[in-house]
Amino acid sequence: MAALDRKVKVLVIGAGAMGAGIAHVAALAGHAVYLYDTRVEAIDKGLGGIAKDLEFLVSKGKLEAAERDATMARLTAVTDLAAASDAGLAIEAIVENLEIKQKLFLQLEELLGAEAILASNTSSLSITAMGAPLARPERLAGVHFFNPAPRMKLVEIVSGLATDREVANTLYATAKAWGKVVVHAKSTPGFIVNRVARPFYAEGLRVLNECAAEPATIDAAMRECCGFPMGPFELMDLIGHDVNYAVTRSVFDAYFGDKRFTPSLIQQDLVLAGRLGRKSGRGFYDYGAGAEKPLARTEANASAERSVTAVGSLGVAEPLVARLEAAGVGVTRKAAPAGEAGWLEIGRGRLMLSDGRTATCRAAEEGLSNLVLLDLCLDYATTPRLVLTRNDHCGLGAWNAVVGTLQQAGVAVSRIDDIAGMIGLRTVAMLANEGADAVLQGIGSAADIDLAMRFGTNYPKGPLAWADQLGVRLVARVLRNLGAHYGEERYRVSPLILRMSHSGDSFHD
């Protein structure tokens, strides 16, 4: 599997942000690049943006001035496609319209040599449909860069039904030679990233819809506790609700109304109101002059217990026990009853890691009175915040004892209403579920799906690696409990997770 020789010329169609970014990457990698657009002003703006980005790299000592000049010299502006007839690779980054893209590729197929590779930077359209009118559909594949292309590491190489595997492999090797993290994907709605990422937004919106927490608290839970760069509401405001909602609708429609991808009425209302996020000045948050961003809900300081009892193991939350000990809280250890999850006895309260049930349901089923549930964290040893909930009949004294003791260990505590799966746990379980289905359906390998989510969305951990860490059996239990609570197809468990929960296998054996 060899990359395209640097002598091969690259044609980029569309000089907008994506097209100019792709041209930047290819030229910096050593290829002569044609940057095409019908509008001279768009080309000028695109080339100006590339020059500015390269100058920034020089100023930071990441690029020599001579290489900056050589890169710019490798870029040629064209407003007539015929001037680029000697290109060996053409990448389109134009409007997301299937018919327009089909017409473009028919034109390129006539213009370029039979061995030229045609590629689309589409983020959602079918490569199979795009290639259907072509005489040589095997020469077409998707090369999906993420914005901004020079800085985002991931590239998805997307194969349609007719795509020649050798073409896909050549594009994979070429993108890797250009310094990218590359994954193979099958042409299905959303490919890997835009499909697997849907629960990140959907579960946050579901928690908000049930009035269990406000956007600032949900964002803090995902950012501070689970290690995501941004929470779902911050990210949707940044992307733009018109864009994010449209992607969700397109995936939902493309999967024939699969309930897992049901769009949110809350987001639809924001779009209808013109509250599109940062670009309009208001979304979930107000970005107007002088506006202050709301803070996460945080419990007031409470008194700590001097000692606690750790019964069995808390699983992934076990580092919390050592953190309490380091903070001067005495810990007595006891064995848990066979087959039961571990817990912490703190005063009259019992602290347990959520398993997807509400605290009230779990307390009733297990005969408990003062149950406090703990949400998922990326690292309980270092997290600055913990998210807790309690059953409806939990006493205030028991609650305050748990809160104060955890505060003693140096964490802020956010209380949310008693919602199934809480925030982080339900989101990560659903991301893993979607990733597992993508593996099952041959859209990508487990390794590629985790790579794609880490480098395409900057997730702190691939969702399938996270499932391995939690234990696939726990993920299956959480999903089953969510399904039982809601009675919805949305939370049905991937057949692959079901199978692995019985076999004891992991995604990355």
Secondary structure as UniProt FT lines:
FT   TURN            6..7
FT   STRAND          10..13
FT   HELIX           17..28
FT   TURN            29..30
FT   STRAND          33..36
FT   HELIX           40..59
FT   TURN            60..61
FT   HELIX           65..73
FT   STRAND          75..78
FT   HELIX           81..84
FT   TURN            85..86
FT   STRAND          89..92
FT   HELIX           98..111
FT   TURN            114..115
FT   STRAND          117..120
FT   HELIX           127..131
FT   TURN            132..133
FT   HELIX           137..139
FT   STRAND          140..145
FT   TURN            149..151
FT   STRAND          154..159
FT   TURN            161..162
FT   HELIX           165..177
FT   TURN            178..179
FT   STRAND          181..186
FT   TURN            189..192
FT   HELIX           193..196
FT   HELIX           198..209
FT   TURN            210..211
FT   HELIX           215..220
FT   HELIX           221..225
FT   HELIX           232..239
FT   HELIX           241..254
FT   TURN            255..257
FT   HELIX           259..261
FT   HELIX           265..272
FT   TURN            273..274
FT   HELIX           278..280
FT   TURN            289..290
FT   STRAND          307..311
FT   HELIX           315..317
FT   HELIX           319..326
FT   TURN            327..328
FT   STRAND          330..334
FT   TURN            338..339
FT   STRAND          343..346
FT   TURN            347..348
FT   STRAND          349..353
FT   HELIX           359..366
FT   STRAND          371..374
FT   TURN            380..382
FT   STRAND          385..390
FT   TURN            392..393
FT   HELIX           396..408
FT   TURN            409..410
FT   STRAND          412..415
FT   TURN            420..423
FT   HELIX           424..440
FT   TURN            441..442
FT   HELIX           446..456
FT   HELIX           463..470
FT   HELIX           472..486
FT   HELIX           489..491
FT   HELIX           495..503
FT   TURN            507..508
//
